[in-house]
Amino acid sequence: MQIVKNIVMNPAQLFALVFALYGYIVDPTTKGFSDSQQALTYEKPKGE
């Protein structure tokens, strides 16, 4: 719990955490927050 307290009390660490979570959740290759229909249905990548 100490690490959570340290992050909440430090604005720079809090910003870095929020920014990292946003990057983890949002796929920059698609609109919105979800994967494209193609990405959800393909069996293997193109070209293989």
C-alpha positions in Angstrom: 0.0 0.0 0.0 2.9 2.3 0.5 3.7 2.4 -3.2 0.1 3.4 -4.0 0.3 6.2 -1.4 3.6 7.4 -2.9 2.1 7.5 -6.4 -1.0 9.4 -5.3 1.0 12.0 -3.4 3.4 12.6 -6.2 1.7 14.4 -9.2 4.5 13.4 -11.7 4.1 9.7 -10.8 0.4 10.0 -10.9 0.5 11.6 -14.4 2.9 8.9 -15.6 0.7 6.1 -14.3 -2.5 7.6 -15.9 -0.6 8.1 -19.2 0.8 4.5 -19.1 -2.7 3.1 -18.4 -4.2 5.1 -21.3 -1.5 3.8 -23.6 -2.1 0.2 -22.5 -5.9 0.4 -23.0 -6.2 2.5 -26.2 -5.0 1.0 -29.5 -3.7 3.9 -31.6 -4.4 2.0 -34.8 -8.2 2.1 -34.3 -10.8 4.6 -33.4 -12.2 4.5 -29.9 -11.2 2.0 -27.2 -11.9 -1.4 -28.9 -10.1 -3.4 -31.5 -11.3 -3.4 -35.1 -13.6 -6.1 -36.3 -10.8 -7.5 -38.5 -8.4 -7.8 -35.5 -11.1 -9.6 -33.5 -11.7 -12.2 -36.2 -8.5 -13.0 -37.9 -6.7 -16.3 -37.2 -3.2 -15.3 -38.2 -1.5 -12.1 -39.4 -1.5 -11.1 -43.1 1.5 -12.3 -45.1 2.1 -15.5 -43.2 
